[in-house]
Amino acid sequence: MINYGTVPNADLYFDLRPLSINHGEVDHDALLSGEAQSVRSNPDGVFQLFRIGDAVSARNTHAAIYEALRLMKDI
């Protein structure tokens, strides 16, 4: 399936990004190794934030759940 002309629904992600510990950054080496995310680029942040699902592009629910599982399984 190909999406033509769709725009990610990322407004909430960009609103929360400055408040997050990791500024939305993903450590891809840790992700591929199955390790927990440990990026701490904002000492004033209060939570980790990751851009998944429809915040990236139009996707089905299964794809968004799988992305979340890969990021959160090691917490």
N, C-alpha and C positions, 0 to 999 in steps of 0.2 A: 504494500500500500504506500502510495506517495501522497504527501500533503503539499498542496499548492497554495501559497498565499496565507499560510497560518502564521500567527505571531505568538510566541510564548507568553503565557500568563504569569509574568515574573514580577509584577509590581510589589507584592508583599515581600518577596525575596530581597529586592533592592531597598525597600524601606527598612528591613531588619538587618541588612548587611553591616552597617556601621556599628551596630550594638553587639555584634557577635565576637567571640574570642578569636575566631579564625578568619574573619572578614569573608566568609564563604569559600575559602580556599580548601582544596582537597589535596592531600598527600597521596599522589598516585602510586608511588612505590609501596607505601603502607597498604593501600587498597589492594594492589595486585598480590601482595604478600599475605593478605588476610590478617593484617595487624590493625590495631585501633588507630584512629586519627588523632594526631597529637600536635597539629599546627596551632601555635599560640602567637599570632601576630598582633593582637590587640589586648594589652593587659587590662584594659578597662571593660572588656566584653564580659557578658554574663552567661552566654550559651554558645554552643556550636551551631553553625548554620550550613546546610548543604543544599545545593540547587539540584533538584531531581524532578522527575515526572513532567507535568505540563509547564513547570517553570523553565524547562530547557526547550522543549518543543511539544507539539501535540502528540500525546502517546496514550496507549491504552492503560487501564488500571494495573494490569499484570506487570507491565514494564516498570511503572513507578514503584510498585511494591518490591520488585526484585532489586531495583537500585537502592531503596532504603535498607533492605536486608543486607546487602553487601557492605554498606557503610556502618550499620549499627550492630551487626552480629557480635562484635568483639567488645562491646561496652559492658 
